[in-house]
């Protein structure tokens, strides 16, 4: 669960940085690094959610 929470925070930080590159603050052309950072944060969140789901399913099935 902690991994999901941390990954969610990373997505929020990356989204805020990306959002700042759009009007009214930015020029509307996000940097490649901002897009890659956001994409990586989303992937980390998906991975964390999948791992959590696996643990939860094991618990529900009595495998842990």
N, C-alpha and C positions, 0 to 999 in steps of 0.2 A: 504494500500500500504506500509506503514511503517513497518508493521509486516512482509510482504514478504521480504522487503529489509533487515531487521534485521536477518531473518531466513536464507537468502542467505549468509549473512556475517558469520553466525555460521557454515554453511556448508563449506564455504571456509576455515575457521580456522581449522575445524575438518579435512578437507581433507589435508591441509598442514601438520598438525601433523601426520596424517596417512602416508602420502607420505614420510615423513622423516624416517619412519621405514623400508623403502625398499631401496635397493641399489641405488645409491652408498653410501648414508648416513647411512642406517640401515642394519640390517642383513637379512631382507626379511621375518621376522616373526612378524607381527604387534601384539601389545598387545591387550588383550581382551577389556580393557578399551578404547583404541583408536577406535576399531571397534564399540563398543557400543555407544561411543560419536558421531561418524560419522553417525551411524544408527539413533540415536535420533535427530540429526540435520536435516537429510533428512526427517524424519517424521514430524518435526516441520515445515519444508518448505512446505511439502505437505499439511499440515493442514492450513497453512497461505494462500496458493494458493487457496484452496477450499473455505475458508472464503471470500477471495477477489472475487472469481468467483460468489459466492452467492450474495454479495453486488452489484456487477456489473450487474448481471442478474436482480436483483430487480430494479435497476436504469433504465435499458433498458426497463423493463416491466412497468415502471411507478409506482412501489410499494413503492418508497421512495421519 
